[in-house]
Amino acid sequence: VPLSGVRTDGDSGRSDPDAFVETVCRIAPMYGGINIEDVAAPECFEIEDRLRALLDIPVFHDDQHGTAIVTAAGMINALELAGKKLEEAQIVCLGAGAAASACMKLLINMGAKVENIFMLDRKGVIHSGRDDLTPEKAAFATETDKRTLEDAVTGADVFLGLSGPDLLSPE
């Protein structure tokens, strides 16, 4: 059921966490679970955490967890076909929003090494020298001299595109 009135600027605005959580808490007794859809970062993290703490039913954010599950399944198959191990794979993740964070967290839980992941946002590689990172992005900051997408994909085993189109050149 789409919720109206939970965005700060109409249907296309940012989600208002207080209004979203209040609305979901009011309707939750009628449902066996809550599937959050199309709520962008960073509001999605706060909304999901608050709802999980307040409700006694499952709360699932499809943009994060649905994407992560499908990505993990594909990654297992692709690496097996390539004869590579997740623990050794060099992974480039173009995008640093909710879906990218959830995908990388799941892959790390499955054995990927944080130091082998290069996540990029609009400003380039998320590295330990940056001082403009949200807590969600800082979790993926690596010690590296790579700064651009071209730097990151050089020698990489995996490219995961969770951003806009046409950002990776065919070369």
Chimera marker file (.cmm) of the C-alpha trace (Angstrom):
<marker_set name="trace">
<marker id="1" x="0.000" y="0.000" z="0.000" r="1" g="1" b="0" radius="0.5"/>
<marker id="2" x="1.674" y="3.288" z="-1.043" r="1" g="1" b="0" radius="0.5"/>
<marker id="3" x="1.793" y="5.796" z="1.808" r="1" g="1" b="0" radius="0.5"/>
<marker id="4" x="0.940" y="9.403" z="1.075" r="1" g="1" b="0" radius="0.5"/>
<marker id="5" x="2.123" y="12.245" z="3.270" r="1" g="1" b="0" radius="0.5"/>
<marker id="6" x="5.408" y="10.629" z="4.274" r="1" g="1" b="0" radius="0.5"/>
<marker id="7" x="7.545" y="12.630" z="1.874" r="1" g="1" b="0" radius="0.5"/>
<marker id="8" x="8.739" y="16.123" z="2.681" r="1" g="1" b="0" radius="0.5"/>
<marker id="9" x="8.092" y="17.409" z="-0.849" r="1" g="1" b="0" radius="0.5"/>
<marker id="10" x="5.252" y="15.432" z="-2.413" r="1" g="1" b="0" radius="0.5"/>
<marker id="11" x="5.589" y="12.106" z="-4.206" r="1" g="1" b="0" radius="0.5"/>
<marker id="12" x="9.156" y="12.748" z="-5.372" r="1" g="1" b="0" radius="0.5"/>
<marker id="13" x="10.603" y="14.293" z="-2.210" r="1" g="1" b="0" radius="0.5"/>
<marker id="14" x="12.801" y="12.811" z="0.488" r="1" g="1" b="0" radius="0.5"/>
<marker id="15" x="11.104" y="10.562" z="3.028" r="1" g="1" b="0" radius="0.5"/>
<marker id="16" x="10.294" y="12.079" z="6.408" r="1" g="1" b="0" radius="0.5"/>
<marker id="17" x="11.481" y="9.417" z="8.886" r="1" g="1" b="0" radius="0.5"/>
<marker id="18" x="9.141" y="10.536" z="11.682" r="1" g="1" b="0" radius="0.5"/>
<marker id="19" x="6.040" y="10.535" z="9.457" r="1" g="1" b="0" radius="0.5"/>
<marker id="20" x="7.051" y="7.245" z="7.820" r="1" g="1" b="0" radius="0.5"/>
<marker id="21" x="7.667" y="5.423" z="11.115" r="1" g="1" b="0" radius="0.5"/>
<marker id="22" x="4.483" y="6.800" z="12.692" r="1" g="1" b="0" radius="0.5"/>
<marker id="23" x="2.376" y="5.757" z="9.700" r="1" g="1" b="0" radius="0.5"/>
<marker id="24" x="3.848" y="2.255" z="9.516" r="1" g="1" b="0" radius="0.5"/>
<marker id="25" x="3.458" y="1.723" z="13.261" r="1" g="1" b="0" radius="0.5"/>
<marker id="26" x="-0.247" y="2.595" z="12.946" r="1" g="1" b="0" radius="0.5"/>
<marker id="27" x="-0.881" y="0.062" z="10.166" r="1" g="1" b="0" radius="0.5"/>
<marker id="28" x="1.539" y="-2.677" z="11.299" r="1" g="1" b="0" radius="0.5"/>
<marker id="29" x="-0.978" y="-4.626" z="13.441" r="1" g="1" b="0" radius="0.5"/>
<marker id="30" x="-2.850" y="-5.526" z="10.232" r="1" g="1" b="0" radius="0.5"/>
<marker id="31" x="0.203" y="-7.113" z="8.581" r="1" g="1" b="0" radius="0.5"/>
<marker id="32" x="2.571" y="-10.021" z="9.122" r="1" g="1" b="0" radius="0.5"/>
<marker id="33" x="5.579" y="-8.094" z="7.804" r="1" g="1" b="0" radius="0.5"/>
<marker id="34" x="6.612" y="-4.737" z="6.402" r="1" g="1" b="0" radius="0.5"/>
<marker id="35" x="8.376" y="-4.378" z="3.046" r="1" g="1" b="0" radius="0.5"/>
<marker id="36" x="9.874" y="-0.908" z="2.636" r="1" g="1" b="0" radius="0.5"/>
<marker id="37" x="10.228" y="0.094" z="-1.012" r="1" g="1" b="0" radius="0.5"/>
<marker id="38" x="11.779" y="3.116" z="-2.729" r="1" g="1" b="0" radius="0.5"/>
<marker id="39" x="13.073" y="4.909" z="0.348" r="1" g="1" b="0" radius="0.5"/>
<marker id="40" x="16.473" y="6.418" z="-0.395" r="1" g="1" b="0" radius="0.5"/>
<marker id="41" x="19.576" y="6.597" z="1.769" r="1" g="1" b="0" radius="0.5"/>
<marker id="42" x="20.233" y="7.926" z="4.295" r="1" g="1" b="0" radius="0.5"/>
<marker id="43" x="16.609" y="8.002" z="5.532" r="1" g="1" b="0" radius="0.5"/>
<marker id="44" x="16.106" y="4.305" z="4.775" r="1" g="1" b="0" radius="0.5"/>
<marker id="45" x="18.710" y="3.275" z="7.366" r="1" g="1" b="0" radius="0.5"/>
<marker id="46" x="17.057" y="5.253" z="10.162" r="1" g="1" b="0" radius="0.5"/>
<marker id="47" x="13.543" y="4.181" z="9.168" r="1" g="1" b="0" radius="0.5"/>
<marker id="48" x="14.436" y="0.484" z="9.021" r="1" g="1" b="0" radius="0.5"/>
<marker id="49" x="16.327" y="0.562" z="12.345" r="1" g="1" b="0" radius="0.5"/>
<marker id="50" x="13.497" y="2.377" z="14.117" r="1" g="1" b="0" radius="0.5"/>
<marker id="51" x="10.792" y="0.084" z="12.737" r="1" g="1" b="0" radius="0.5"/>
<marker id="52" x="12.737" y="-3.058" z="13.667" r="1" g="1" b="0" radius="0.5"/>
<marker id="53" x="13.067" y="-1.755" z="17.216" r="1" g="1" b="0" radius="0.5"/>
<marker id="54" x="9.390" y="-0.807" z="17.498" r="1" g="1" b="0" radius="0.5"/>
<marker id="55" x="7.624" y="-3.676" z="15.735" r="1" g="1" b="0" radius="0.5"/>
<marker id="56" x="7.322" y="-7.370" z="16.498" r="1" g="1" b="0" radius="0.5"/>
<marker id="57" x="6.971" y="-8.342" z="12.818" r="1" g="1" b="0" radius="0.5"/>
<marker id="58" x="9.697" y="-8.619" z="10.146" r="1" g="1" b="0" radius="0.5"/>
<marker id="59" x="10.826" y="-5.407" z="8.458" r="1" g="1" b="0" radius="0.5"/>
<marker id="60" x="12.496" y="-5.766" z="5.075" r="1" g="1" b="0" radius="0.5"/>
<marker id="61" x="13.867" y="-2.997" z="2.842" r="1" g="1" b="0" radius="0.5"/>
<marker id="62" x="13.694" y="-4.422" z="-0.661" r="1" g="1" b="0" radius="0.5"/>
<marker id="63" x="16.060" y="-1.851" z="-2.192" r="1" g="1" b="0" radius="0.5"/>
<marker id="64" x="18.764" y="-3.025" z="0.219" r="1" g="1" b="0" radius="0.5"/>
<marker id="65" x="18.151" y="-6.635" z="1.105" r="1" g="1" b="0" radius="0.5"/>
<marker id="66" x="16.384" y="-7.890" z="-2.008" r="1" g="1" b="0" radius="0.5"/>
<marker id="67" x="19.187" y="-6.512" z="-4.176" r="1" g="1" b="0" radius="0.5"/>
<marker id="68" x="21.836" y="-7.964" z="-1.854" r="1" g="1" b="0" radius="0.5"/>
<marker id="69" x="20.341" y="-11.466" z="-1.931" r="1" g="1" b="0" radius="0.5"/>
<marker id="70" x="20.172" y="-11.551" z="-5.733" r="1" g="1" b="0" radius="0.5"/>
<marker id="71" x="23.678" y="-10.083" z="-6.007" r="1" g="1" b="0" radius="0.5"/>
<marker id="72" x="25.111" y="-12.679" z="-3.622" r="1" g="1" b="0" radius="0.5"/>
<marker id="73" x="23.544" y="-15.532" z="-5.590" r="1" g="1" b="0" radius="0.5"/>
<marker id="74" x="24.913" y="-14.185" z="-8.859" r="1" g="1" b="0" radius="0.5"/>
<marker id="75" x="28.322" y="-13.591" z="-7.306" r="1" g="1" b="0" radius="0.5"/>
<marker id="76" x="28.557" y="-17.179" z="-6.039" r="1" g="1" b="0" radius="0.5"/>
<marker id="77" x="27.788" y="-18.516" z="-9.529" r="1" g="1" b="0" radius="0.5"/>
<marker id="78" x="30.037" y="-16.091" z="-11.409" r="1" g="1" b="0" radius="0.5"/>
<marker id="79" x="33.044" y="-16.675" z="-9.163" r="1" g="1" b="0" radius="0.5"/>
<marker id="80" x="32.588" y="-20.436" z="-9.327" r="1" g="1" b="0" radius="0.5"/>
<marker id="81" x="32.517" y="-20.302" z="-13.128" r="1" g="1" b="0" radius="0.5"/>
<marker id="82" x="35.628" y="-18.106" z="-13.115" r="1" g="1" b="0" radius="0.5"/>
<marker id="83" x="37.432" y="-20.401" z="-10.682" r="1" g="1" b="0" radius="0.5"/>
<marker id="84" x="37.795" y="-17.628" z="-8.104" r="1" g="1" b="0" radius="0.5"/>
<marker id="85" x="37.130" y="-17.520" z="-4.374" r="1" g="1" b="0" radius="0.5"/>
<marker id="86" x="35.092" y="-14.737" z="-2.799" r="1" g="1" b="0" radius="0.5"/>
<marker id="87" x="37.773" y="-14.316" z="-0.123" r="1" g="1" b="0" radius="0.5"/>
<marker id="88" x="40.312" y="-13.381" z="-2.804" r="1" g="1" b="0" radius="0.5"/>
<marker id="89" x="38.119" y="-11.485" z="-5.285" r="1" g="1" b="0" radius="0.5"/>
<marker id="90" x="38.851" y="-7.839" z="-6.019" r="1" g="1" b="0" radius="0.5"/>
<marker id="91" x="35.391" y="-6.220" z="-6.091" r="1" g="1" b="0" radius="0.5"/>
<marker id="92" x="34.487" y="-2.814" z="-7.503" r="1" g="1" b="0" radius="0.5"/>
<marker id="93" x="31.112" y="-1.430" z="-6.458" r="1" g="1" b="0" radius="0.5"/>
<marker id="94" x="30.034" y="1.655" z="-8.373" r="1" g="1" b="0" radius="0.5"/>
<marker id="95" x="27.461" y="3.257" z="-6.112" r="1" g="1" b="0" radius="0.5"/>
<marker id="96" x="27.376" y="3.795" z="-2.377" r="1" g="1" b="0" radius="0.5"/>
<marker id="97" x="23.690" y="4.034" z="-1.531" r="1" g="1" b="0" radius="0.5"/>
<marker id="98" x="21.425" y="1.670" z="0.348" r="1" g="1" b="0" radius="0.5"/>
<marker id="99" x="21.601" y="-1.188" z="-2.186" r="1" g="1" b="0" radius="0.5"/>
<marker id="100" x="25.384" y="-0.991" z="-2.516" r="1" g="1" b="0" radius="0.5"/>
<marker id="101" x="25.913" y="-0.917" z="1.255" r="1" g="1" b="0" radius="0.5"/>
<marker id="102" x="23.649" y="-3.915" z="1.804" r="1" g="1" b="0" radius="0.5"/>
<marker id="103" x="25.284" y="-5.875" z="-1.038" r="1" g="1" b="0" radius="0.5"/>
<marker id="104" x="28.782" y="-5.270" z="0.286" r="1" g="1" b="0" radius="0.5"/>
<marker id="105" x="27.769" y="-6.077" z="3.888" r="1" g="1" b="0" radius="0.5"/>
<marker id="106" x="26.300" y="-9.397" z="2.768" r="1" g="1" b="0" radius="0.5"/>
<marker id="107" x="29.355" y="-10.241" z="0.654" r="1" g="1" b="0" radius="0.5"/>
<marker id="108" x="31.617" y="-9.436" z="3.601" r="1" g="1" b="0" radius="0.5"/>
<marker id="109" x="29.510" y="-11.690" z="5.828" r="1" g="1" b="0" radius="0.5"/>
<marker id="110" x="29.981" y="-14.392" z="3.198" r="1" g="1" b="0" radius="0.5"/>
<marker id="111" x="33.773" y="-14.011" z="3.224" r="1" g="1" b="0" radius="0.5"/>
<marker id="112" x="34.737" y="-11.072" z="0.993" r="1" g="1" b="0" radius="0.5"/>
<marker id="113" x="37.534" y="-8.944" z="2.450" r="1" g="1" b="0" radius="0.5"/>
<marker id="114" x="36.861" y="-5.232" z="3.064" r="1" g="1" b="0" radius="0.5"/>
<marker id="115" x="40.368" y="-4.449" z="1.838" r="1" g="1" b="0" radius="0.5"/>
<marker id="116" x="39.502" y="-6.080" z="-1.517" r="1" g="1" b="0" radius="0.5"/>
<marker id="117" x="36.399" y="-3.915" z="-2.050" r="1" g="1" b="0" radius="0.5"/>
<marker id="118" x="36.578" y="-0.579" z="-3.813" r="1" g="1" b="0" radius="0.5"/>
<marker id="119" x="33.298" y="1.278" z="-3.453" r="1" g="1" b="0" radius="0.5"/>
<marker id="120" x="32.775" y="4.490" z="-5.373" r="1" g="1" b="0" radius="0.5"/>
<marker id="121" x="30.350" y="7.371" z="-4.931" r="1" g="1" b="0" radius="0.5"/>
<marker id="122" x="30.011" y="10.580" z="-6.962" r="1" g="1" b="0" radius="0.5"/>
<marker id="123" x="33.374" y="11.778" z="-5.655" r="1" g="1" b="0" radius="0.5"/>
<marker id="124" x="35.313" y="8.628" z="-6.557" r="1" g="1" b="0" radius="0.5"/>
<marker id="125" x="36.792" y="5.787" z="-4.532" r="1" g="1" b="0" radius="0.5"/>
<marker id="126" x="35.767" y="5.714" z="-0.886" r="1" g="1" b="0" radius="0.5"/>
<marker id="127" x="39.150" y="5.676" z="0.825" r="1" g="1" b="0" radius="0.5"/>
<marker id="128" x="40.504" y="6.250" z="4.304" r="1" g="1" b="0" radius="0.5"/>
<marker id="129" x="41.837" y="9.717" z="3.421" r="1" g="1" b="0" radius="0.5"/>
<marker id="130" x="38.381" y="11.173" z="2.812" r="1" g="1" b="0" radius="0.5"/>
<marker id="131" x="36.758" y="13.278" z="5.520" r="1" g="1" b="0" radius="0.5"/>
<marker id="132" x="33.334" y="13.616" z="3.887" r="1" g="1" b="0" radius="0.5"/>
<marker id="133" x="31.967" y="10.114" z="4.513" r="1" g="1" b="0" radius="0.5"/>
<marker id="134" x="28.709" y="9.177" z="6.183" r="1" g="1" b="0" radius="0.5"/>
<marker id="135" x="28.990" y="6.345" z="8.729" r="1" g="1" b="0" radius="0.5"/>
<marker id="136" x="27.537" y="3.955" z="6.135" r="1" g="1" b="0" radius="0.5"/>
<marker id="137" x="30.214" y="4.877" z="3.593" r="1" g="1" b="0" radius="0.5"/>
<marker id="138" x="33.049" y="5.021" z="6.140" r="1" g="1" b="0" radius="0.5"/>
<marker id="139" x="32.527" y="1.308" z="6.833" r="1" g="1" b="0" radius="0.5"/>
<marker id="140" x="33.875" y="0.641" z="3.321" r="1" g="1" b="0" radius="0.5"/>
<marker id="141" x="36.790" y="3.081" z="3.304" r="1" g="1" b="0" radius="0.5"/>
<marker id="142" x="39.996" y="1.321" z="2.321" r="1" g="1" b="0" radius="0.5"/>
<marker id="143" x="43.650" y="2.290" z="2.501" r="1" g="1" b="0" radius="0.5"/>
<marker id="144" x="44.422" y="2.793" z="-1.202" r="1" g="1" b="0" radius="0.5"/>
<marker id="145" x="45.825" y="5.245" z="-3.681" r="1" g="1" b="0" radius="0.5"/>
<marker id="146" x="43.034" y="4.420" z="-6.160" r="1" g="1" b="0" radius="0.5"/>
<marker id="147" x="40.787" y="7.431" z="-6.714" r="1" g="1" b="0" radius="0.5"/>
<marker id="148" x="38.836" y="6.952" z="-9.964" r="1" g="1" b="0" radius="0.5"/>
<marker id="149" x="36.637" y="4.275" z="-11.474" r="1" g="1" b="0" radius="0.5"/>
<marker id="150" x="39.368" y="3.560" z="-14.021" r="1" g="1" b="0" radius="0.5"/>
<marker id="151" x="41.881" y="3.056" z="-11.187" r="1" g="1" b="0" radius="0.5"/>
<marker id="152" x="39.492" y="0.779" z="-9.309" r="1" g="1" b="0" radius="0.5"/>
<marker id="153" x="38.576" y="-1.527" z="-12.195" r="1" g="1" b="0" radius="0.5"/>
<marker id="154" x="42.195" y="-2.111" z="-13.192" r="1" g="1" b="0" radius="0.5"/>
<marker id="155" x="42.887" y="-5.699" z="-12.130" r="1" g="1" b="0" radius="0.5"/>
<marker id="156" x="39.429" y="-6.184" z="-10.604" r="1" g="1" b="0" radius="0.5"/>
<marker id="157" x="37.635" y="-9.535" z="-10.721" r="1" g="1" b="0" radius="0.5"/>
<marker id="158" x="34.119" y="-8.182" z="-10.227" r="1" g="1" b="0" radius="0.5"/>
<marker id="159" x="32.295" y="-5.022" z="-11.229" r="1" g="1" b="0" radius="0.5"/>
<marker id="160" x="28.964" y="-4.341" z="-9.553" r="1" g="1" b="0" radius="0.5"/>
<marker id="161" x="27.034" y="-1.391" z="-10.960" r="1" g="1" b="0" radius="0.5"/>
<marker id="162" x="24.585" y="0.055" z="-8.460" r="1" g="1" b="0" radius="0.5"/>
<marker id="163" x="24.549" y="3.597" z="-9.755" r="1" g="1" b="0" radius="0.5"/>
<marker id="164" x="23.475" y="5.446" z="-12.867" r="1" g="1" b="0" radius="0.5"/>
<marker id="165" x="23.866" y="4.217" z="-16.447" r="1" g="1" b="0" radius="0.5"/>
<marker id="166" x="26.783" y="4.723" z="-18.855" r="1" g="1" b="0" radius="0.5"/>
<marker id="167" x="29.428" y="5.362" z="-16.195" r="1" g="1" b="0" radius="0.5"/>
<marker id="168" x="31.694" y="2.433" z="-17.079" r="1" g="1" b="0" radius="0.5"/>
<marker id="169" x="33.209" y="2.653" z="-20.535" r="1" g="1" b="0" radius="0.5"/>
<marker id="170" x="33.468" y="-0.483" z="-22.686" r="1" g="1" b="0" radius="0.5"/>
<marker id="171" x="37.250" y="-0.141" z="-22.560" r="1" g="1" b="0" radius="0.5"/>
<link id1="1" id2="2" r="1" g="1" b="0" radius="0.2"/>
<link id1="2" id2="3" r="1" g="1" b="0" radius="0.2"/>
<link id1="3" id2="4" r="1" g="1" b="0" radius="0.2"/>
<link id1="4" id2="5" r="1" g="1" b="0" radius="0.2"/>
<link id1="5" id2="6" r="1" g="1" b="0" radius="0.2"/>
<link id1="6" id2="7" r="1" g="1" b="0" radius="0.2"/>
<link id1="7" id2="8" r="1" g="1" b="0" radius="0.2"/>
<link id1="8" id2="9" r="1" g="1" b="0" radius="0.2"/>
<link id1="9" id2="10" r="1" g="1" b="0" radius="0.2"/>
<link id1="10" id2="11" r="1" g="1" b="0" radius="0.2"/>
<link id1="11" id2="12" r="1" g="1" b="0" radius="0.2"/>
<link id1="12" id2="13" r="1" g="1" b="0" radius="0.2"/>
<link id1="13" id2="14" r="1" g="1" b="0" radius="0.2"/>
<link id1="14" id2="15" r="1" g="1" b="0" radius="0.2"/>
<link id1="15" id2="16" r="1" g="1" b="0" radius="0.2"/>
<link id1="16" id2="17" r="1" g="1" b="0" radius="0.2"/>
<link id1="17" id2="18" r="1" g="1" b="0" radius="0.2"/>
<link id1="18" id2="19" r="1" g="1" b="0" radius="0.2"/>
<link id1="19" id2="20" r="1" g="1" b="0" radius="0.2"/>
<link id1="20" id2="21" r="1" g="1" b="0" radius="0.2"/>
<link id1="21" id2="22" r="1" g="1" b="0" radius="0.2"/>
<link id1="22" id2="23" r="1" g="1" b="0" radius="0.2"/>
<link id1="23" id2="24" r="1" g="1" b="0" radius="0.2"/>
<link id1="24" id2="25" r="1" g="1" b="0" radius="0.2"/>
<link id1="25" id2="26" r="1" g="1" b="0" radius="0.2"/>
<link id1="26" id2="27" r="1" g="1" b="0" radius="0.2"/>
<link id1="27" id2="28" r="1" g="1" b="0" radius="0.2"/>
<link id1="28" id2="29" r="1" g="1" b="0" radius="0.2"/>
<link id1="29" id2="30" r="1" g="1" b="0" radius="0.2"/>
<link id1="30" id2="31" r="1" g="1" b="0" radius="0.2"/>
<link id1="31" id2="32" r="1" g="1" b="0" radius="0.2"/>
<link id1="32" id2="33" r="1" g="1" b="0" radius="0.2"/>
<link id1="33" id2="34" r="1" g="1" b="0" radius="0.2"/>
<link id1="34" id2="35" r="1" g="1" b="0" radius="0.2"/>
<link id1="35" id2="36" r="1" g="1" b="0" radius="0.2"/>
<link id1="36" id2="37" r="1" g="1" b="0" radius="0.2"/>
<link id1="37" id2="38" r="1" g="1" b="0" radius="0.2"/>
<link id1="38" id2="39" r="1" g="1" b="0" radius="0.2"/>
<link id1="39" id2="40" r="1" g="1" b="0" radius="0.2"/>
<link id1="40" id2="41" r="1" g="1" b="0" radius="0.2"/>
<link id1="41" id2="42" r="1" g="1" b="0" radius="0.2"/>
<link id1="42" id2="43" r="1" g="1" b="0" radius="0.2"/>
<link id1="43" id2="44" r="1" g="1" b="0" radius="0.2"/>
<link id1="44" id2="45" r="1" g="1" b="0" radius="0.2"/>
<link id1="45" id2="46" r="1" g="1" b="0" radius="0.2"/>
<link id1="46" id2="47" r="1" g="1" b="0" radius="0.2"/>
<link id1="47" id2="48" r="1" g="1" b="0" radius="0.2"/>
<link id1="48" id2="49" r="1" g="1" b="0" radius="0.2"/>
<link id1="49" id2="50" r="1" g="1" b="0" radius="0.2"/>
<link id1="50" id2="51" r="1" g="1" b="0" radius="0.2"/>
<link id1="51" id2="52" r="1" g="1" b="0" radius="0.2"/>
<link id1="52" id2="53" r="1" g="1" b="0" radius="0.2"/>
<link id1="53" id2="54" r="1" g="1" b="0" radius="0.2"/>
<link id1="54" id2="55" r="1" g="1" b="0" radius="0.2"/>
<link id1="55" id2="56" r="1" g="1" b="0" radius="0.2"/>
<link id1="56" id2="57" r="1" g="1" b="0" radius="0.2"/>
<link id1="57" id2="58" r="1" g="1" b="0" radius="0.2"/>
<link id1="58" id2="59" r="1" g="1" b="0" radius="0.2"/>
<link id1="59" id2="60" r="1" g="1" b="0" radius="0.2"/>
<link id1="60" id2="61" r="1" g="1" b="0" radius="0.2"/>
<link id1="61" id2="62" r="1" g="1" b="0" radius="0.2"/>
<link id1="62" id2="63" r="1" g="1" b="0" radius="0.2"/>
<link id1="63" id2="64" r="1" g="1" b="0" radius="0.2"/>
<link id1="64" id2="65" r="1" g="1" b="0" radius="0.2"/>
<link id1="65" id2="66" r="1" g="1" b="0" radius="0.2"/>
<link id1="66" id2="67" r="1" g="1" b="0" radius="0.2"/>
<link id1="67" id2="68" r="1" g="1" b="0" radius="0.2"/>
<link id1="68" id2="69" r="1" g="1" b="0" radius="0.2"/>
<link id1="69" id2="70" r="1" g="1" b="0" radius="0.2"/>
<link id1="70" id2="71" r="1" g="1" b="0" radius="0.2"/>
<link id1="71" id2="72" r="1" g="1" b="0" radius="0.2"/>
<link id1="72" id2="73" r="1" g="1" b="0" radius="0.2"/>
<link id1="73" id2="74" r="1" g="1" b="0" radius="0.2"/>
<link id1="74" id2="75" r="1" g="1" b="0" radius="0.2"/>
<link id1="75" id2="76" r="1" g="1" b="0" radius="0.2"/>
<link id1="76" id2="77" r="1" g="1" b="0" radius="0.2"/>
<link id1="77" id2="78" r="1" g="1" b="0" radius="0.2"/>
<link id1="78" id2="79" r="1" g="1" b="0" radius="0.2"/>
<link id1="79" id2="80" r="1" g="1" b="0" radius="0.2"/>
<link id1="80" id2="81" r="1" g="1" b="0" radius="0.2"/>
<link id1="81" id2="82" r="1" g="1" b="0" radius="0.2"/>
<link id1="82" id2="83" r="1" g="1" b="0" radius="0.2"/>
<link id1="83" id2="84" r="1" g="1" b="0" radius="0.2"/>
<link id1="84" id2="85" r="1" g="1" b="0" radius="0.2"/>
<link id1="85" id2="86" r="1" g="1" b="0" radius="0.2"/>
<link id1="86" id2="87" r="1" g="1" b="0" radius="0.2"/>
<link id1="87" id2="88" r="1" g="1" b="0" radius="0.2"/>
<link id1="88" id2="89" r="1" g="1" b="0" radius="0.2"/>
<link id1="89" id2="90" r="1" g="1" b="0" radius="0.2"/>
<link id1="90" id2="91" r="1" g="1" b="0" radius="0.2"/>
<link id1="91" id2="92" r="1" g="1" b="0" radius="0.2"/>
<link id1="92" id2="93" r="1" g="1" b="0" radius="0.2"/>
<link id1="93" id2="94" r="1" g="1" b="0" radius="0.2"/>
<link id1="94" id2="95" r="1" g="1" b="0" radius="0.2"/>
<link id1="95" id2="96" r="1" g="1" b="0" radius="0.2"/>
<link id1="96" id2="97" r="1" g="1" b="0" radius="0.2"/>
<link id1="97" id2="98" r="1" g="1" b="0" radius="0.2"/>
<link id1="98" id2="99" r="1" g="1" b="0" radius="0.2"/>
<link id1="99" id2="100" r="1" g="1" b="0" radius="0.2"/>
<link id1="100" id2="101" r="1" g="1" b="0" radius="0.2"/>
<link id1="101" id2="102" r="1" g="1" b="0" radius="0.2"/>
<link id1="102" id2="103" r="1" g="1" b="0" radius="0.2"/>
<link id1="103" id2="104" r="1" g="1" b="0" radius="0.2"/>
<link id1="104" id2="105" r="1" g="1" b="0" radius="0.2"/>
<link id1="105" id2="106" r="1" g="1" b="0" radius="0.2"/>
<link id1="106" id2="107" r="1" g="1" b="0" radius="0.2"/>
<link id1="107" id2="108" r="1" g="1" b="0" radius="0.2"/>
<link id1="108" id2="109" r="1" g="1" b="0" radius="0.2"/>
<link id1="109" id2="110" r="1" g="1" b="0" radius="0.2"/>
<link id1="110" id2="111" r="1" g="1" b="0" radius="0.2"/>
<link id1="111" id2="112" r="1" g="1" b="0" radius="0.2"/>
<link id1="112" id2="113" r="1" g="1" b="0" radius="0.2"/>
<link id1="113" id2="114" r="1" g="1" b="0" radius="0.2"/>
<link id1="114" id2="115" r="1" g="1" b="0" radius="0.2"/>
<link id1="115" id2="116" r="1" g="1" b="0" radius="0.2"/>
<link id1="116" id2="117" r="1" g="1" b="0" radius="0.2"/>
<link id1="117" id2="118" r="1" g="1" b="0" radius="0.2"/>
<link id1="118" id2="119" r="1" g="1" b="0" radius="0.2"/>
<link id1="119" id2="120" r="1" g="1" b="0" radius="0.2"/>
<link id1="120" id2="121" r="1" g="1" b="0" radius="0.2"/>
<link id1="121" id2="122" r="1" g="1" b="0" radius="0.2"/>
<link id1="122" id2="123" r="1" g="1" b="0" radius="0.2"/>
<link id1="123" id2="124" r="1" g="1" b="0" radius="0.2"/>
<link id1="124" id2="125" r="1" g="1" b="0" radius="0.2"/>
<link id1="125" id2="126" r="1" g="1" b="0" radius="0.2"/>
<link id1="126" id2="127" r="1" g="1" b="0" radius="0.2"/>
<link id1="127" id2="128" r="1" g="1" b="0" radius="0.2"/>
<link id1="128" id2="129" r="1" g="1" b="0" radius="0.2"/>
<link id1="129" id2="130" r="1" g="1" b="0" radius="0.2"/>
<link id1="130" id2="131" r="1" g="1" b="0" radius="0.2"/>
<link id1="131" id2="132" r="1" g="1" b="0" radius="0.2"/>
<link id1="132" id2="133" r="1" g="1" b="0" radius="0.2"/>
<link id1="133" id2="134" r="1" g="1" b="0" radius="0.2"/>
<link id1="134" id2="135" r="1" g="1" b="0" radius="0.2"/>
<link id1="135" id2="136" r="1" g="1" b="0" radius="0.2"/>
<link id1="136" id2="137" r="1" g="1" b="0" radius="0.2"/>
<link id1="137" id2="138" r="1" g="1" b="0" radius="0.2"/>
<link id1="138" id2="139" r="1" g="1" b="0" radius="0.2"/>
<link id1="139" id2="140" r="1" g="1" b="0" radius="0.2"/>
<link id1="140" id2="141" r="1" g="1" b="0" radius="0.2"/>
<link id1="141" id2="142" r="1" g="1" b="0" radius="0.2"/>
<link id1="142" id2="143" r="1" g="1" b="0" radius="0.2"/>
<link id1="143" id2="144" r="1" g="1" b="0" radius="0.2"/>
<link id1="144" id2="145" r="1" g="1" b="0" radius="0.2"/>
<link id1="145" id2="146" r="1" g="1" b="0" radius="0.2"/>
<link id1="146" id2="147" r="1" g="1" b="0" radius="0.2"/>
<link id1="147" id2="148" r="1" g="1" b="0" radius="0.2"/>
<link id1="148" id2="149" r="1" g="1" b="0" radius="0.2"/>
<link id1="149" id2="150" r="1" g="1" b="0" radius="0.2"/>
<link id1="150" id2="151" r="1" g="1" b="0" radius="0.2"/>
<link id1="151" id2="152" r="1" g="1" b="0" radius="0.2"/>
<link id1="152" id2="153" r="1" g="1" b="0" radius="0.2"/>
<link id1="153" id2="154" r="1" g="1" b="0" radius="0.2"/>
<link id1="154" id2="155" r="1" g="1" b="0" radius="0.2"/>
<link id1="155" id2="156" r="1" g="1" b="0" radius="0.2"/>
<link id1="156" id2="157" r="1" g="1" b="0" radius="0.2"/>
<link id1="157" id2="158" r="1" g="1" b="0" radius="0.2"/>
<link id1="158" id2="159" r="1" g="1" b="0" radius="0.2"/>
<link id1="159" id2="160" r="1" g="1" b="0" radius="0.2"/>
<link id1="160" id2="161" r="1" g="1" b="0" radius="0.2"/>
<link id1="161" id2="162" r="1" g="1" b="0" radius="0.2"/>
<link id1="162" id2="163" r="1" g="1" b="0" radius="0.2"/>
<link id1="163" id2="164" r="1" g="1" b="0" radius="0.2"/>
<link id1="164" id2="165" r="1" g="1" b="0" radius="0.2"/>
<link id1="165" id2="166" r="1" g="1" b="0" radius="0.2"/>
<link id1="166" id2="167" r="1" g="1" b="0" radius="0.2"/>
<link id1="167" id2="168" r="1" g="1" b="0" radius="0.2"/>
<link id1="168" id2="169" r="1" g="1" b="0" radius="0.2"/>
<link id1="169" id2="170" r="1" g="1" b="0" radius="0.2"/>
<link id1="170" id2="171" r="1" g="1" b="0" radius="0.2"/>
</marker_set>
